[in-house]
């Protein structure tokens, strides 16, 4: 079983930046596809970005392309989400997910609030 702990959320002004981290334990991190999801207030959870197990392939939601970057450090068992040019509509709880062979594990989330 994989345990995931997100960190790095907080309050930021529009146009600002944050970097989220998700630390994994309990399994071989490099075997898992890692993803970031978010749940805006009053809305459904949505995929933000994903990265392949070896880190070579990524994909992004259209709403964050060009502003967010997902990366991973398999030596540190950590996946990151660099968020730049943040907008109020990026306000959400951000979740980390690991996936392998149809099994998904989720972290508890970290809150990002973009407001002046």
Residue, then its C-alpha position, 0 to 999 in steps of 0.5 A: x500500500x502507498x501512503x501519500x502526503x501532500x504539502x506546499x499549499x497556502x494563500x497566494x495572490x493572483x499571478x503568484x507561484x506555489x510548488x506542491x510536493x507529494x511524498x510517497x512511502x510504502x512501495x516502490x515509487x518509481x513503479x507508479x504513474x503519479x497524478x495531481x487532481x484538484x477539487x474547486x469549491x462546490x465542484x467535482x474533482x478534476x485531473x490537473x497533471x500526470x507523469x509517467x513512472x519513468x518521468x518521460x511523459x506528462x499530460x496536463x489539463x487545458x486550463x493549466x497548460x503553460x502555467x503548471x509543471x509536474x515533475x518527479x524525483x524517484x530518488x526522493x520518492x516525491x512528485x511536484x507540481x510547480x504552479x505559476x501565474x496562478x488565478x483565482x479559479x485555481x483555488x482548490x484542494x489539490x490531491x496527489x494520486x498514485x496508480x498502478x495495475x488499476x489500483x489508485x492511492x490518494x493523499x488527503x490533499x492540500x488547500x491552495x487559495x488564490x486571492x488578493 
